[in-house]
């Protein structure tokens, strides 16, 4: 359903509650525990997380828009992973689609309204560390929001200290001790970053660059969710190799790493 965007703009919390109610009706699952947003390169990993109980088109839920990006499936699944009920979003709305910040974070708010207390935000990104070859998963330790936007309205002062949960990062390292950490910078997009922008991001503290996640993380913190951020390095960032960036190559690198990502998530989700 995409014909009721007025409510999404005027009352995002009510829109999320409405979407969560429809989710419960369509899936038969009254409450979910953990939500996952699977970005570019992560979608094939969904098969390995657990048993799919229900699989819906994202537009079956109120106020969600269809996907606009190749590699984003535009579906939502209810998955049973052991005793954990996981809500898996296959794809997301990006800020560069110009549908507004409320559309970008509607999935996060719907997850909170559906009962989730933990959210895993994943993405495919460019890496600034030359030792992180394509296919390397990296825990997000912090972010730089370079979009010039926020999902918060008015004088809503939200503490973002430890935004990306140190507890959840430690859980991941119990499963895969070699996981590195990095600071993620969200650019507005849709153009890839220039080499100069990548150098700037590195100077101000980023090791990862992409076009998602930061706005969703802010909305998740506002909603009271504990956040785990996981980036999949799909390419070295612009200017690192002298080669041009290509979206299909980004997707291919993600597909190549999908099995490893799926096994990691399959172990992480029940532990959360």
N, C-alpha and C positions, 0 to 999 in steps of 0.2 A: 504494500500500500504506500503510495507516494503522493496522495492527493490531499494530505492533511498537514502540510508543513507549517501552517500558521500556528498550531499548538506547539510544535517543536521550537519555534522561534519565541513564542510568548511565554510558554511554561514548560521548559525542558524536562523538569522533574515529572510533571504529569504525563508528558509524552513517553517517558521511560517506563512509568508505571503501567501505562496502557500497553506498551510493547511487551513488557514482562508478563502481563496477564494473558495476552494472546499466545506468548511462548509456552506458558504452562498449559494452556488449553490444547494447543496443537501437538505438543510433545508428550503430554500426560505426566510430565515431571513437575511437581509442585515447586520444588526448590533446587537450585544448583549451588555447588560449593565453590568451584574454581572456574574462572573464565580464562580463555586463551584467545588472543588475537594473532592469527598467523599471517605474517606479511609475505612479501615476495620471496620465493624460494622455500618457504616453510610448509606450503599446503600439502605436498605429498606425505609429510610427516604425520599428518592427522590420522592416517590409517593405522598407525602404530600406537596411538595413545591409549586406546581401549575399544570397547564394544560400542558401536553406534546404535543408539536407541531410536533416534529420530533424525532425519535430515531434511531441512527446509530451505527453500529459496529465501534469501534475506528480505525480499520484498513481500513475503507472506506476513511479515511483522509490520506494525504501523510505524510510519515515519522514516523507514529505511529506504535509501536510494539504491538502484542497481549498480553493479561495479562499473567503473570507467577505465580500469587499467588491466592490461593483459597480465595474466599470472595470478589475478585475484578472482576467486571462484564465485563470490557473491552468495555464499551459502552459510547456514548456521546449523551446527549439529549438537545434539544432546548425547554425551558419551559417558559410559560407565567405565571408570578406571578403578578397579577394586571396589572399595566402598565409597569412593569419591564420585560425585556427579559433576562432570565437566561440561561447560558450555563453550563450544569451539566456533569462533567466527573465522570463516575461510575468506579472508579479504577484509578490507576496510575502506572507508571514505577518506580521501586525502584533502588537506586544506587547499591545495592548488586546483581542486575541482570547482572551487568557488561556490560551494553550497552552504558555506557558513561554518563557523566553529561548532555550532550546536550539532550539525550533521556529522562532523568529524568525531565527536565524543559521545554520540547517541548510543553506540554499542556498549561503551564503558558504563554509562548510566543505566542502561537496560540490564546489564549484568548485575549491577548493585541492587537494582530493584527486584531481580530474580533470586536474590539471596546470597550471591557470591560475596565472599569476604577476601578473596585473593584473586589477583589478575596477573596473567603472564602476557606481557606485550613483546612481540617479536617483530623483527624487521630484517630486510636485506639492506646492506649498506656498503659504503666505501670505507676502506680502512686506510689509516695514515701510518700504521706500523708496518714496515716492509716485511717483517717476519710473519705477519698474519696473512697467509696465503688464502686465495679464494676457497671457501668451505670451512673457514675457521669460525666456531661459535665464540662469542665474547659476551660476558656478563656486563650489563650497563651499571656503572657505579654512580653516575650522575648525568645530568644533561645541560645543554645550552639551548635555550629556546630562542632561535634566531628568526622566528616567523613574524615578530611584531604583533602577535595576537595572544589572547588568553581565553579559555572557556569560562573564566570567572566573571561575574557581573557585579558592578558597584563596589562598595567597600567590603569585599569578601577577602579577608586576609588569611591565607592558608600557609602554614609552615611547610616548607619543602626540604627541611633538613632530613637526611636519610630517606629521601623520596623513594629510592630504589632499595628495598629492604635488605639490610645487612644480614638478617636472619635467613632470608630466603637464598641469598647468594651463598651463605655458608652451607645450606642444605645442598645446593647444586655442587659445590666443591667436595662434599662428602661422596657424591656419586661420581663426579669426574674432577679429580684434584687438579688437573692441568688447565682448567678453564681460566683464561686471562680475564682481566677487567679493563674497562675503558669508559671514557666520557663521550657521550653521544651528542652531536650537534644536529638539531633539526633546522634545515633550511626550508624556505617556502616552496621552492620548485615551481613548475615541473621541469625546468631546465636543470641539467646536472651542474654541479658547482664548477666554477672556473679554477684553474690552478692557483690563482691569487687568492680566491676565497678559501680554498683548501689550506693554503699556507696560513691565512688569517686564523682559520679554525684551530690549526695546530698551535699557533702562538697563544691563543686565549684558552687553551687547555683541552681541546678535543682530540680524540684518537679515532673517532668514528663519525661519518657524516651521512645524512639521509634526509628523507622528506616526511617522516611520520613520528609517532611515539610520544614526543614531548608533550603535546597538547593533551593527548589521551591520559598520560601519567598525571598531569595536573588535575584533570577531572576525576581521575580515580582517587587521588588523595582527598579531594573535596568530598567524595562519596564515602570515604572511610575505608577504602580497599587497601590491602597490603599489596605491594607491587614488586614483581620480578620482571626485569627487562633483559632480553636476550637478543643480541644482534648476530646475524650471519654475515660475515664478510664475503660479499659476492664479487668484489673487485677491489683493486687498489685505487684510491681516490685520484681524481684528475690531476695530471702533472707528475704523478709518482712513477709512471712507466714511459711516458711519452706517447702512449697509444690512446686513440679516442675511446670514449665510453659508449656502450651499446646495450640497450635494454634487454635484447634477446640473450646476450652473453650473461647478463645479470641473472636472468631466469635459469639459464642452463647451469650456471655454477650452483644455484640453489637446488636444482633437481639432483645434481650429482652428490650433494651433501644431505639430501632429504632423509636417507635411511639413518644416518648417524644422528640427525636432529630428532627423528621420531623416537629412536631408542632412548635418547637423553630425556625427552619430554615424558615418555612412558614411565620412566623411573622417577622423574621429578614430581609429576602431578600428584600421585598418591602420597608423596612425602610432604606435600605442602599443607 
